[in-house]
Amino acid sequence: MRFPYFQLGPGDFAPIITLKIRGKEGWLGVEAYIDSGASFTIFNVDRADILGIDYTKGKRIHLTVGDGGLLEVYILKVEVELANMRFLADIGFSKQLGVGFNLLGRKSFFDRFQICFDDKHRMVDLDLLR
Amino acid sequence: MAKNILFTKKAKKYEGQYIAVTKEKVVASGRNAKEVFQLAKKILGSQKKVEGVYYVPQKKDLLTALCVFHTSS
């Protein structure tokens, strides 16, 4: 499935896509930057709160970010829908995510989809791995 | 190809904000995702659901190193 890059300005594009996550409140569409350098998918805790997901029940870990700082993250299994596929994914929730958008990292996603960045055509392809 | 209102010109005026979306329409917007969701729920009432809450990225958001590595538990 092809997803267009998000246009931030003239000549500026980024692989930001949409997916759905499920909580007690049902399904909710969210955005995420596909970050092949991230070990985990990390959402801001506000999305967990909206969906009634008690993220504090997840496994607490610390992740190192680019400047060497540590990010406290709670990882738990959450049902997601991406590219017409529904599956359980390890999602990290953090209060300290310093960007407005969520990050879609390798665990549960790059091992399920072949993800191909096509910067020339500003598209990202997600193909289910068999 | 996947399409979403986030990728339309309509969303551009909300750069740096969160938008709550239902039926491809922006129902509420603001700087706090939870407040935007609650406001949208109030506006929509019990008949319709908030289908998505999206952050509309702005150019300065990408001047960030996004790499995150697992280090400790």
N, CA and C atoms of all chains as a GROMACS GRO file, in nm:
protein
  609
    1MET      N    1   0.084  -0.118   0.000
    1MET     CA    2   0.000   0.000   0.000
    1MET      C    3   0.088   0.124   0.000
    2ARG      N    4   0.053   0.219  -0.084
    2ARG     CA    5   0.133   0.341  -0.097
    2ARG      C    6   0.076   0.453  -0.010
    3PHE      N    7   0.164   0.523   0.055
    3PHE     CA    8   0.124   0.639   0.134
    3PHE      C    9   0.202   0.760   0.084
    4PRO      N   10   0.135   0.870   0.059
    4PRO     CA   11   0.208   0.990   0.018
    4PRO      C   12   0.282   1.051   0.137
    5TYR      N   13   0.394   1.113   0.110
    5TYR     CA   14   0.463   1.188   0.215
    5TYR      C   15   0.377   1.309   0.253
    6PHE      N   16   0.398   1.354   0.374
    6PHE     CA   17   0.332   1.476   0.420
    6PHE      C   18   0.416   1.595   0.376
    7GLN      N   19   0.349   1.695   0.320
    7GLN     CA   20   0.422   1.816   0.274
    7GLN      C   21   0.421   1.921   0.384
    8LEU      N   22   0.542   1.957   0.426
    8LEU     CA   23   0.555   2.058   0.531
    8LEU      C   24   0.572   2.198   0.476
    9GLY      N   25   0.610   2.207   0.352
    9GLY     CA   26   0.633   2.336   0.290
    9GLY      C   27   0.685   2.313   0.150
   10PRO      N   28   0.712   2.421   0.077
   10PRO     CA   29   0.762   2.402  -0.060
   10PRO      C   30   0.892   2.321  -0.060
   11GLY      N   31   0.887   2.204  -0.120
   11GLY     CA   32   1.007   2.122  -0.130
   11GLY      C   33   1.039   2.041  -0.005
   12ASP      N   34   0.958   2.051   0.098
   12ASP     CA   35   0.984   1.977   0.222
   12ASP      C   36   0.876   1.871   0.245
   13PHE      N   37   0.920   1.747   0.244
   13PHE     CA   38   0.827   1.636   0.260
   13PHE      C   39   0.880   1.539   0.366
   14ALA      N   40   0.789   1.468   0.431
   14ALA     CA   41   0.832   1.373   0.534
   14ALA      C   42   0.741   1.250   0.531
   15PRO      N   43   0.797   1.133   0.564
   15PRO     CA   44   0.717   1.009   0.563
   15PRO      C   45   0.627   0.999   0.686
   16ILE      N   46   0.529   1.084   0.688
   16ILE     CA   47   0.430   1.082   0.797
   16ILE      C   48   0.302   1.021   0.741
   17ILE      N   49   0.255   0.917   0.808
   17ILE     CA   50   0.136   0.846   0.761
   17ILE      C   51   0.031   0.840   0.872
   18THR      N   52  -0.083   0.785   0.839
   18THR     CA   53  -0.186   0.769   0.943
   18THR      C   54  -0.212   0.620   0.966
   19LEU      N   55  -0.249   0.588   1.088
   19LEU     CA   56  -0.289   0.454   1.126
   19LEU      C   57  -0.395   0.466   1.234
   20LYS      N   58  -0.450   0.354   1.275
   20LYS     CA   59  -0.550   0.358   1.382
   20LYS      C   60  -0.502   0.275   1.499
   21ILE      N   61  -0.537   0.321   1.618
   21ILE     CA   62  -0.507   0.242   1.738
   21ILE      C   63  -0.636   0.224   1.815
   22ARG      N   64  -0.641   0.114   1.891
   22ARG     CA   65  -0.765   0.080   1.961
   22ARG      C   66  -0.746   0.081   2.112
   23GLY      N   67  -0.841   0.143   2.178
   23GLY     CA   68  -0.841   0.143   2.325
   23GLY      C   69  -0.982   0.116   2.373
   24LYS      N   70  -1.006   0.144   2.501
   24LYS     CA   71  -1.140   0.123   2.558
   24LYS      C   72  -1.245   0.207   2.488
   25GLU      N   73  -1.202   0.321   2.435
   25GLU     CA   74  -1.294   0.414   2.368
   25GLU      C   75  -1.315   0.380   2.220
   26GLY      N   76  -1.256   0.271   2.175
   26GLY     CA   77  -1.270   0.233   2.035
   26GLY      C   78  -1.147   0.266   1.954
   27TRP      N   79  -1.167   0.284   1.824
   27TRP     CA   80  -1.056   0.310   1.733
   27TRP      C   81  -1.036   0.461   1.715
   28LEU      N   82  -0.911   0.499   1.700
   28LEU     CA   83  -0.880   0.640   1.679
   28LEU      C   84  -0.769   0.651   1.575
   29GLY      N   85  -0.789   0.737   1.477
   29GLY     CA   86  -0.685   0.763   1.378
   29GLY      C   87  -0.579   0.855   1.437
   30VAL      N   88  -0.454   0.824   1.409
   30VAL     CA   89  -0.342   0.906   1.456
   30VAL      C   90  -0.238   0.916   1.344
   31GLU      N   91  -0.148   1.010   1.358
   31GLU     CA   92  -0.040   1.023   1.260
   31GLU      C   93   0.089   0.968   1.319
   32ALA      N   94   0.182   0.931   1.234
   32ALA     CA   95   0.313   0.885   1.283
   32ALA      C   96   0.418   0.906   1.176
   33TYR      N   97   0.533   0.948   1.222
   33TYR     CA   98   0.650   0.964   1.134
   33TYR      C   99   0.721   0.829   1.128
   34ILE      N  100   0.738   0.776   1.010
   34ILE     CA  101   0.806   0.646   0.998
   34ILE      C  102   0.956   0.670   1.020
   35ASP      N  103   1.004   0.621   1.132
   35ASP     CA  104   1.141   0.647   1.174
   35ASP      C  105   1.219   0.516   1.177
   36SER      N  106   1.290   0.489   1.068
   36SER     CA  107   1.363   0.362   1.059
   36SER      C  108   1.477   0.356   1.160
   37GLY      N  109   1.513   0.466   1.218
   37GLY     CA  110   1.620   0.468   1.319
   37GLY      C  111   1.570   0.445   1.460
   38ALA      N  112   1.439   0.435   1.475
   38ALA     CA  113   1.382   0.416   1.609
   38ALA      C  114   1.358   0.268   1.636
   39SER      N  115   1.402   0.221   1.750
   39SER     CA  116   1.381   0.080   1.785
   39SER      C  117   1.234   0.051   1.811
   40PHE      N  118   1.165   0.147   1.867
   40PHE     CA  119   1.025   0.127   1.906
   40PHE      C  120   0.936   0.237   1.850
   41THR      N  121   0.809   0.202   1.842
   41THR     CA  122   0.708   0.303   1.810
   41THR      C  123   0.675   0.377   1.939
   42ILE      N  124   0.673   0.508   1.932
   42ILE     CA  125   0.647   0.586   2.053
   42ILE      C  126   0.538   0.689   2.025
   43PHE      N  127   0.436   0.682   2.108
   43PHE     CA  128   0.327   0.778   2.102
   43PHE      C  129   0.331   0.867   2.225
   44ASN      N  130   0.282   0.986   2.206
   44ASN     CA  131   0.264   1.074   2.322
   44ASN      C  132   0.154   1.015   2.410
   45VAL      N  133   0.167   1.029   2.540
   45VAL     CA  134   0.068   0.971   2.632
   45VAL      C  135  -0.072   1.030   2.614
   46ASP      N  136  -0.082   1.146   2.551
   46ASP     CA  137  -0.216   1.204   2.536
   46ASP      C  138  -0.308   1.114   2.452
   47ARG      N  139  -0.248   1.041   2.357
   47ARG     CA  140  -0.330   0.950   2.275
   47ARG      C  141  -0.380   0.832   2.361
   48ALA      N  142  -0.295   0.785   2.452
   48ALA     CA  143  -0.337   0.678   2.542
   48ALA      C  144  -0.452   0.727   2.630
   49ASP      N  145  -0.439   0.847   2.680
   49ASP     CA  146  -0.543   0.903   2.767
   49ASP      C  147  -0.676   0.915   2.692
   50ILE      N  148  -0.669   0.962   2.568
   50ILE     CA  149  -0.790   0.976   2.487
   50ILE      C  150  -0.860   0.841   2.470
   51LEU      N  151  -0.781   0.736   2.452
   51LEU     CA  152  -0.837   0.604   2.424
   51LEU      C  153  -0.864   0.521   2.549
   52GLY      N  154  -0.834   0.576   2.665
   52GLY     CA  155  -0.856   0.501   2.788
   52GLY      C  156  -0.756   0.388   2.806
   53ILE      N  157  -0.638   0.404   2.751
   53ILE     CA  158  -0.532   0.303   2.767
   53ILE      C  159  -0.447   0.340   2.889
   54ASP      N  160  -0.442   0.248   2.986
   54ASP     CA  161  -0.360   0.273   3.104
   54ASP      C  162  -0.215   0.232   3.073
   55TYR      N  163  -0.141   0.326   3.020
   55TYR     CA  164  -0.006   0.295   2.974
   55TYR      C  165   0.088   0.258   3.089
   56THR      N  166   0.053   0.299   3.211
   56THR     CA  167   0.142   0.270   3.325
   56THR      C  168   0.147   0.120   3.356
   57LYS      N  169   0.054   0.044   3.296
   57LYS     CA  170   0.056  -0.102   3.313
   57LYS      C  171   0.159  -0.167   3.221
   58GLY      N  172   0.215  -0.088   3.131
   58GLY     CA  173   0.314  -0.142   3.038
   58GLY      C  174   0.451  -0.157   3.103
   59LYS      N  175   0.542  -0.216   3.027
   59LYS     CA  176   0.678  -0.235   3.076
   59LYS      C  177   0.754  -0.103   3.064
   60ARG      N  178   0.809  -0.059   3.175
   60ARG     CA  179   0.880   0.069   3.174
   60ARG      C  180   1.026   0.047   3.130
   61ILE      N  181   1.065   0.118   3.027
   61ILE     CA  182   1.204   0.111   2.982
   61ILE      C  183   1.255   0.252   2.957
   62HIS      N  184   1.384   0.260   2.938
   62HIS     CA  185   1.443   0.389   2.902
   62HIS      C  186   1.509   0.377   2.765
   63LEU      N  187   1.481   0.473   2.680
   63LEU     CA  188   1.538   0.475   2.546
   63LEU      C  189   1.634   0.592   2.534
   64THR      N  190   1.740   0.570   2.460
   64THR     CA  191   1.837   0.678   2.438
   64THR      C  192   1.801   0.754   2.311
   65VAL      N  193   1.794   0.883   2.320
   65VAL     CA  194   1.764   0.965   2.202
   65VAL      C  195   1.894   1.022   2.145
   66GLY      N  196   1.881   1.093   2.034
   66GLY     CA  197   1.998   1.137   1.958
   66GLY      C  198   2.100   1.217   2.035
   67ASP      N  199   2.058   1.292   2.135
   67ASP     CA  200   2.154   1.374   2.210
   67ASP      C  201   2.210   1.301   2.332
   68GLY      N  202   2.177   1.172   2.345
   68GLY     CA  203   2.226   1.093   2.458
   68GLY      C  204   2.133   1.094   2.577
   69GLY      N  205   2.031   1.174   2.573
   69GLY     CA  206   1.934   1.180   2.683
   69GLY      C  207   1.848   1.055   2.688
   70LEU      N  208   1.785   1.034   2.803
   70LEU     CA  209   1.701   0.916   2.821
   70LEU      C  210   1.553   0.953   2.817
   71LEU      N  211   1.478   0.865   2.754
   71LEU     CA  212   1.334   0.886   2.740
   71LEU      C  213   1.264   0.773   2.816
   72GLU      N  214   1.180   0.808   2.911
   72GLU     CA  215   1.104   0.706   2.983
   72GLU      C  216   0.982   0.667   2.900
   73VAL      N  217   0.971   0.537   2.876
   73VAL     CA  218   0.865   0.488   2.787
   73VAL      C  219   0.799   0.366   2.850
   74TYR      N  220   0.668   0.357   2.838
   74TYR     CA  221   0.594   0.240   2.883
   74TYR      C  222   0.548   0.163   2.758
   75ILE      N  223   0.594   0.039   2.746
   75ILE     CA  224   0.563  -0.042   2.628
   75ILE      C  225   0.449  -0.139   2.660
   76LEU      N  226   0.349  -0.140   2.577
   76LEU     CA  227   0.244  -0.242   2.593
   76LEU      C  228   0.186  -0.280   2.457
   77LYS      N  229   0.116  -0.391   2.458
   77LYS     CA  230   0.056  -0.440   2.332
   77LYS      C  231  -0.074  -0.366   2.308
   78VAL      N  232  -0.086  -0.310   2.190
   78VAL     CA  233  -0.205  -0.236   2.152
   78VAL      C  234  -0.247  -0.282   2.013
   79GLU      N  235  -0.378  -0.293   1.991
   79GLU     CA  236  -0.426  -0.332   1.859
   79GLU      C  237  -0.417  -0.210   1.766
   80VAL      N  238  -0.360  -0.231   1.650
   80VAL     CA  239  -0.347  -0.123   1.553
   80VAL      C  240  -0.401  -0.167   1.417
   81GLU      N  241  -0.434  -0.069   1.336
   81GLU     CA  242  -0.474  -0.097   1.197
   81GLU      C  243  -0.387  -0.011   1.106
   82LEU      N  244  -0.314  -0.079   1.020
   82LEU     CA  245  -0.225  -0.009   0.927
   82LEU      C  246  -0.227  -0.083   0.794
   83ALA      N  247  -0.241  -0.008   0.687
   83ALA     CA  248  -0.242  -0.066   0.552
   83ALA      C  249  -0.343  -0.180   0.542
   84ASN      N  250  -0.462  -0.157   0.597
   84ASN     CA  251  -0.571  -0.255   0.594
   84ASN      C  252  -0.544  -0.383   0.673
   85MET      N  253  -0.445  -0.379   0.759
   85MET     CA  254  -0.413  -0.494   0.844
   85MET      C  255  -0.434  -0.457   0.990
   86ARG      N  256  -0.496  -0.548   1.064
   86ARG     CA  257  -0.509  -0.529   1.208
   86ARG      C  258  -0.420  -0.629   1.280
   87PHE      N  259  -0.347  -0.582   1.378
   87PHE     CA  260  -0.258  -0.669   1.453
   87PHE      C  261  -0.220  -0.605   1.586
   88LEU      N  262  -0.166  -0.688   1.675
   88LEU     CA  263  -0.119  -0.637   1.804
   88LEU      C  264   0.025  -0.588   1.787
   89ALA      N  265   0.050  -0.469   1.835
   89ALA     CA  266   0.183  -0.412   1.820
   89ALA      C  267   0.235  -0.364   1.955
   90ASP      N  268   0.366  -0.370   1.970
   90ASP     CA  269   0.428  -0.312   2.089
   90ASP      C  270   0.437  -0.161   2.067
   91ILE      N  271   0.363  -0.088   2.148
   91ILE     CA  272   0.362   0.057   2.137
   91ILE      C  273   0.416   0.118   2.267
   92GLY      N  274   0.506   0.211   2.253
   92GLY     CA  275   0.559   0.281   2.369
   92GLY      C  276   0.486   0.413   2.387
   93PHE      N  277   0.455   0.445   2.510
   93PHE     CA  278   0.392   0.574   2.539
   93PHE      C  279   0.486   0.653   2.629
   94SER      N  280   0.504   0.777   2.596
   94SER     CA  281   0.597   0.859   2.673
   94SER      C  282   0.542   1.000   2.695
   95LYS      N  283   0.571   1.052   2.812
   95LYS     CA  284   0.536   1.192   2.841
   95LYS      C  285   0.641   1.286   2.785
   96GLN      N  286   0.755   1.228   2.747
   96GLN     CA  287   0.871   1.311   2.714
   96GLN      C  288   0.900   1.323   2.565
   97LEU      N  289   0.809   1.272   2.484
   97LEU     CA  290   0.832   1.281   2.340
   97LEU      C  291   0.832   1.430   2.300
   98GLY      N  292   0.943   1.473   2.249
   98GLY     CA  293   0.961   1.618   2.230
   98GLY      C  294   0.908   1.673   2.098
   99VAL      N  295   0.846   1.589   2.018
   99VAL     CA  296   0.788   1.636   1.892
   99VAL      C  297   0.637   1.613   1.897
  100GLY      N  298   0.564   1.691   1.820
  100GLY     CA  299   0.419   1.681   1.823
  100GLY      C  300   0.366   1.551   1.767
  101PHE      N  301   0.435   1.498   1.666
  101PHE     CA  302   0.385   1.375   1.603
  101PHE      C  303   0.441   1.251   1.672
  102ASN      N  304   0.374   1.139   1.647
  102ASN     CA  305   0.419   1.011   1.702
  102ASN      C  306   0.527   0.952   1.611
  103LEU      N  307   0.600   0.857   1.664
  103LEU     CA  308   0.705   0.791   1.586
  103LEU      C  309   0.668   0.645   1.562
  104LEU      N  310   0.682   0.602   1.439
  104LEU     CA  311   0.659   0.461   1.407
  104LEU      C  312   0.796   0.396   1.385
  105GLY      N  313   0.836   0.313   1.480
  105GLY     CA  314   0.968   0.251   1.477
  105GLY      C  315   0.966   0.107   1.432
  106ARG      N  316   1.077   0.039   1.454
  106ARG     CA  317   1.098  -0.092   1.390
  106ARG      C  318   1.015  -0.206   1.452
  107LYS      N  319   1.015  -0.216   1.586
  107LYS     CA  320   0.948  -0.328   1.652
  107LYS      C  321   0.800  -0.332   1.614
  108SER      N  322   0.754  -0.446   1.572
  108SER     CA  323   0.614  -0.475   1.535
  108SER      C  324   0.574  -0.420   1.398
  109PHE      N  325   0.655  -0.337   1.338
  109PHE     CA  326   0.617  -0.277   1.209
  109PHE      C  327   0.717  -0.316   1.099
  110PHE      N  328   0.845  -0.291   1.123
  110PHE     CA  329   0.943  -0.324   1.020
  110PHE      C  330   0.963  -0.474   1.008
  111ASP      N  331   0.919  -0.549   1.110
  111ASP     CA  332   0.926  -0.695   1.100
  111ASP      C  333   0.796  -0.754   1.045
  112ARG      N  334   0.701  -0.669   1.016
  112ARG     CA  335   0.573  -0.715   0.959
  112ARG      C  336   0.555  -0.665   0.815
  113PHE      N  337   0.610  -0.549   0.788
  113PHE     CA  338   0.598  -0.490   0.654
  113PHE      C  339   0.736  -0.466   0.594
  114GLN      N  340   0.742  -0.481   0.464
  114GLN     CA  341   0.859  -0.430   0.393
  114GLN      C  342   0.830  -0.283   0.366
  115ILE      N  343   0.913  -0.196   0.419
  115ILE     CA  344   0.885  -0.053   0.411
  115ILE      C  345   0.989   0.012   0.320
  116CYS      N  346   0.941   0.069   0.213
  116CYS     CA  347   1.031   0.126   0.112
  116CYS      C  348   1.006   0.276   0.098
  117PHE      N  349   1.107   0.353   0.126
  117PHE     CA  350   1.097   0.499   0.113
  117PHE      C  351   1.132   0.539  -0.030
  118ASP      N  352   1.042   0.611  -0.092
  118ASP     CA  353   1.066   0.659  -0.229
  118ASP      C  354   1.064   0.811  -0.224
  119ASP      N  355   1.180   0.865  -0.187
  119ASP     CA  356   1.188   1.012  -0.170
  119ASP      C  357   1.166   1.085  -0.302
  120LYS      N  358   1.210   1.023  -0.412
  120LYS     CA  359   1.196   1.090  -0.542
  120LYS      C  360   1.050   1.119  -0.573
  121HIS      N  361   0.964   1.019  -0.545
  121HIS     CA  362   0.822   1.036  -0.574
  121HIS      C  363   0.742   1.071  -0.449
  122ARG      N  364   0.812   1.091  -0.340
  122ARG     CA  365   0.750   1.130  -0.212
  122ARG      C  366   0.640   1.034  -0.171
  123MET      N  367   0.678   0.908  -0.173
  123MET     CA  368   0.584   0.802  -0.137
  123MET      C  369   0.656   0.702  -0.047
  124VAL      N  370   0.579   0.635   0.037
  124VAL     CA  371   0.635   0.524   0.112
  124VAL      C  372   0.544   0.404   0.090
  125ASP      N  373   0.606   0.291   0.058
  125ASP     CA  374   0.532   0.167   0.032
  125ASP      C  375   0.541   0.074   0.151
  126LEU      N  376   0.427   0.024   0.193
  126LEU     CA  377   0.423  -0.076   0.300
  126LEU      C  378   0.364  -0.204   0.243
  127ASP      N  379   0.445  -0.305   0.233
  127ASP     CA  380   0.399  -0.433   0.180
  127ASP      C  381   0.413  -0.539   0.287
  128LEU      N  382   0.306  -0.613   0.307
  128LEU     CA  383   0.304  -0.716   0.410
  128LEU      C  384   0.407  -0.825   0.379
  129LEU      N  385   0.489  -0.858   0.477
  129LEU     CA  386   0.588  -0.965   0.460
  129LEU      C  387   0.521  -1.099   0.484
  130ARG      N  388   0.553  -1.197   0.401
  130ARG     CA  389   0.491  -1.329   0.415
  130ARG      C  390   0.592  -1.432   0.461
  131MET      N  391  -0.397   0.412  -0.303
  131MET     CA  392  -0.318   0.503  -0.220
  131MET      C  393  -0.404   0.553  -0.102
  132ALA      N  394  -0.344   0.556   0.016
  132ALA     CA  395  -0.416   0.601   0.135
  132ALA      C  396  -0.434   0.752   0.134
  133LYS      N  397  -0.556   0.799   0.170
  133LYS     CA  398  -0.581   0.943   0.175
  133LYS      C  399  -0.639   0.981   0.309
  134ASN      N  400  -0.611   1.100   0.350
  134ASN     CA  401  -0.660   1.149   0.478
  134ASN      C  402  -0.663   1.301   0.470
  135ILE      N  403  -0.755   1.360   0.544
  135ILE     CA  404  -0.766   1.507   0.543
  135ILE      C  405  -0.636   1.575   0.586
  136LEU      N  406  -0.557   1.502   0.665
  136LEU     CA  407  -0.429   1.556   0.709
  136LEU      C  408  -0.342   1.597   0.591
  137PHE      N  409  -0.363   1.532   0.477
  137PHE     CA  410  -0.279   1.554   0.360
  137PHE      C  411  -0.341   1.652   0.260
  138THR      N  412  -0.443   1.723   0.303
  138THR     CA  413  -0.508   1.818   0.213
  138THR      C  414  -0.472   1.962   0.253
  139LYS      N  415  -0.505   2.054   0.165
  139LYS     CA  416  -0.477   2.194   0.193
  139LYS      C  417  -0.558   2.245   0.313
  140LYS      N  418  -0.672   2.180   0.335
  140LYS     CA  419  -0.757   2.220   0.448
  140LYS      C  420  -0.682   2.213   0.582
  141ALA      N  421  -0.592   2.119   0.591
  141ALA     CA  422  -0.522   2.098   0.718
  141ALA      C  423  -0.409   2.199   0.739
  142LYS      N  424  -0.365   2.263   0.632
  142LYS     CA  425  -0.248   2.350   0.640
  142LYS      C  426  -0.263   2.462   0.742
  143LYS      N  427  -0.384   2.515   0.754
  143LYS     CA  428  -0.402   2.628   0.846
  143LYS      C  429  -0.394   2.586   0.993
  144TYR      N  430  -0.384   2.456   1.016
  144TYR     CA  431  -0.374   2.407   1.154
  144TYR      C  432  -0.232   2.363   1.189
  145GLU      N  433  -0.135   2.404   1.113
  145GLU     CA  434   0.003   2.361   1.139
  145GLU      C  435   0.044   2.387   1.283
  146GLY      N  436   0.104   2.288   1.343
  146GLY     CA  437   0.148   2.301   1.482
  146GLY      C  438   0.036   2.277   1.583
  147GLN      N  439  -0.081   2.238   1.534
  147GLN     CA  440  -0.196   2.212   1.622
  147GLN      C  441  -0.246   2.069   1.603
  148TYR      N  442  -0.331   2.029   1.693
  148TYR     CA  443  -0.401   1.901   1.681
  148TYR      C  444  -0.539   1.928   1.619
  149ILE      N  445  -0.582   1.835   1.536
  149ILE     CA  446  -0.717   1.845   1.480
  149ILE      C  447  -0.793   1.716   1.510
  150ALA      N  448  -0.920   1.733   1.544
  150ALA     CA  449  -1.008   1.616   1.559
  150ALA      C  450  -1.091   1.609   1.432
  151VAL      N  451  -1.096   1.490   1.375
  151VAL     CA  452  -1.156   1.472   1.242
  151VAL      C  453  -1.267   1.366   1.246
  152THR      N  454  -1.376   1.397   1.177
  152THR     CA  455  -1.483   1.301   1.155
  152THR      C  456  -1.539   1.323   1.016
  153LYS      N  457  -1.558   1.216   0.943
  153LYS     CA  458  -1.611   1.222   0.806
  153LYS      C  459  -1.535   1.324   0.721
  154GLU      N  460  -1.403   1.320   0.732
  154GLU     CA  461  -1.315   1.407   0.653
  154GLU      C  462  -1.336   1.556   0.681
  155LYS      N  463  -1.391   1.587   0.798
  155LYS     CA  464  -1.407   1.728   0.836
  155LYS      C  465  -1.338   1.754   0.969
  156VAL      N  466  -1.277   1.873   0.980
  156VAL     CA  467  -1.214   1.911   1.106
  156VAL      C  468  -1.325   1.960   1.199
  157VAL      N  469  -1.339   1.890   1.311
  157VAL     CA  470  -1.445   1.923   1.407
  157VAL      C  471  -1.394   2.019   1.513
  158ALA      N  472  -1.269   2.003   1.553
  158ALA     CA  473  -1.210   2.090   1.656
  158ALA      C  474  -1.060   2.095   1.635
  159SER      N  475  -0.998   2.200   1.687
  159SER     CA  476  -0.853   2.213   1.675
  159SER      C  477  -0.799   2.285   1.797
  160GLY      N  478  -0.670   2.269   1.821
  160GLY     CA  479  -0.608   2.337   1.935
  160GLY      C  480  -0.472   2.281   1.964
  161ARG      N  481  -0.411   2.330   2.072
  161ARG     CA  482  -0.273   2.293   2.106
  161ARG      C  483  -0.263   2.170   2.197
  162ASN      N  484  -0.377   2.124   2.247
  162ASN     CA  485  -0.376   2.011   2.340
  162ASN      C  486  -0.465   1.899   2.284
  163ALA      N  487  -0.405   1.785   2.259
  163ALA     CA  488  -0.478   1.676   2.192
  163ALA      C  489  -0.600   1.631   2.272
  164LYS      N  490  -0.585   1.618   2.403
  164LYS     CA  491  -0.698   1.571   2.485
  164LYS      C  492  -0.813   1.671   2.484
  165GLU      N  493  -0.778   1.799   2.494
  165GLU     CA  494  -0.882   1.902   2.493
  165GLU      C  495  -0.953   1.907   2.358
  166VAL      N  496  -0.877   1.890   2.252
  166VAL     CA  497  -0.935   1.890   2.117
  166VAL      C  498  -1.032   1.772   2.103
  167PHE      N  499  -0.991   1.656   2.154
  167PHE     CA  500  -1.077   1.537   2.147
  167PHE      C  501  -1.206   1.560   2.227
  168GLN      N  502  -1.191   1.612   2.348
  168GLN     CA  503  -1.310   1.635   2.433
  168GLN      C  504  -1.404   1.736   2.369
  169LEU      N  505  -1.348   1.842   2.312
  169LEU     CA  506  -1.429   1.945   2.246
  169LEU      C  507  -1.504   1.885   2.127
  170ALA      N  508  -1.434   1.804   2.050
  170ALA     CA  509  -1.497   1.741   1.934
  170ALA      C  510  -1.610   1.648   1.976
  171LYS      N  511  -1.588   1.574   2.085
  171LYS     CA  512  -1.694   1.484   2.135
  171LYS      C  513  -1.818   1.564   2.175
  172LYS      N  514  -1.792   1.679   2.237
  172LYS     CA  515  -1.903   1.766   2.281
  172LYS      C  516  -1.979   1.820   2.160
  173ILE      N  517  -1.906   1.861   2.059
  173ILE     CA  518  -1.967   1.916   1.938
  173ILE      C  519  -2.048   1.809   1.864
  174LEU      N  520  -1.992   1.691   1.856
  174LEU     CA  521  -2.057   1.584   1.779
  174LEU      C  522  -2.173   1.518   1.852
  175GLY      N  523  -2.170   1.524   1.984
  175GLY     CA  524  -2.276   1.459   2.060
  175GLY      C  525  -2.263   1.308   2.054
  176SER      N  526  -2.370   1.240   2.084
  176SER     CA  527  -2.362   1.093   2.093
  176SER      C  528  -2.383   1.024   1.958
  177GLN      N  529  -2.423   1.098   1.858
  177GLN     CA  530  -2.456   1.037   1.729
  177GLN      C  531  -2.334   1.002   1.644
  178LYS      N  532  -2.230   1.085   1.657
  178LYS     CA  533  -2.112   1.061   1.573
  178LYS      C  534  -1.988   1.043   1.660
  179LYS      N  535  -1.891   0.972   1.605
  179LYS     CA  536  -1.767   0.946   1.676
  179LYS      C  537  -1.654   1.033   1.622
  180VAL      N  538  -1.560   1.065   1.709
  180VAL     CA  539  -1.437   1.129   1.662
  180VAL      C  540  -1.352   1.019   1.598
  181GLU      N  541  -1.325   1.034   1.471
  181GLU     CA  542  -1.254   0.927   1.400
  181GLU      C  543  -1.102   0.935   1.413
  182GLY      N  544  -1.053   1.056   1.433
  182GLY     CA  545  -0.909   1.069   1.445
  182GLY      C  546  -0.868   1.198   1.513
  183VAL      N  547  -0.756   1.191   1.582
  183VAL     CA  548  -0.694   1.313   1.637
  183VAL      C  549  -0.552   1.315   1.584
  184TYR      N  550  -0.524   1.413   1.501
  184TYR     CA  551  -0.395   1.418   1.432
  184TYR      C  552  -0.320   1.546   1.466
  185TYR      N  553  -0.191   1.533   1.479
  185TYR     CA  554  -0.106   1.652   1.489
  185TYR      C  555  -0.071   1.694   1.347
  186VAL      N  556  -0.085   1.822   1.318
  186VAL     CA  557  -0.050   1.872   1.185
  186VAL      C  558   0.094   1.925   1.193
  187PRO      N  559   0.188   1.850   1.140
  187PRO     CA  560   0.329   1.889   1.155
  187PRO      C  561   0.362   2.022   1.086
  188GLN      N  562   0.461   2.087   1.141
  188GLN     CA  563   0.511   2.209   1.079
  188GLN      C  564   0.659   2.190   1.049
  189LYS      N  565   0.711   2.276   0.963
  189LYS     CA  566   0.847   2.257   0.914
  189LYS      C  567   0.950   2.244   1.026
  190LYS      N  568   0.936   2.326   1.129
  190LYS     CA  569   1.038   2.324   1.235
  190LYS      C  570   1.039   2.193   1.314
  191ASP      N  571   0.930   2.117   1.306
  191ASP     CA  572   0.925   1.988   1.376
  191ASP      C  573   1.031   1.892   1.324
  192LEU      N  574   1.067   1.906   1.200
  192LEU     CA  575   1.158   1.809   1.141
  192LEU      C  576   1.305   1.844   1.159
  193LEU      N  577   1.332   1.955   1.224
  193LEU     CA  578   1.471   1.990   1.252
  193LEU      C  579   1.513   1.920   1.381
  194THR      N  580   1.486   1.789   1.381
  194THR     CA  581   1.506   1.709   1.502
  194THR      C  582   1.569   1.576   1.463
  195ALA      N  583   1.662   1.531   1.542
  195ALA     CA  584   1.716   1.396   1.522
  195ALA      C  585   1.618   1.299   1.588
  196LEU      N  586   1.563   1.209   1.511
  196LEU     CA  587   1.454   1.127   1.562
  196LEU      C  588   1.495   0.988   1.609
  197CYS      N  589   1.622   0.956   1.597
  197CYS     CA  590   1.664   0.821   1.633
  197CYS      C  591   1.642   0.792   1.781
  198VAL      N  592   1.588   0.675   1.808
  198VAL     CA  593   1.563   0.634   1.947
  198VAL      C  594   1.609   0.490   1.961
  199PHE      N  595   1.695   0.463   2.057
  199PHE     CA  596   1.750   0.328   2.072
  199PHE      C  597   1.712   0.269   2.207
  200HIS      N  598   1.692   0.138   2.207
  200HIS     CA  599   1.662   0.070   2.332
  200HIS      C  600   1.790   0.055   2.413
  201THR      N  601   1.788   0.098   2.537
  201THR     CA  602   1.909   0.087   2.617
  201THR      C  603   1.891   0.010   2.747
  202SER      N  604   1.787   0.040   2.821
  202SER     CA  605   1.776  -0.023   2.952
  202SER      C  606   1.632  -0.041   2.991
  203SER      N  607   1.610  -0.129   3.090
  203SER     CA  608   1.474  -0.149   3.139
  203SER      C  609   1.467  -0.113   3.286
   0.00000   0.00000   0.00000
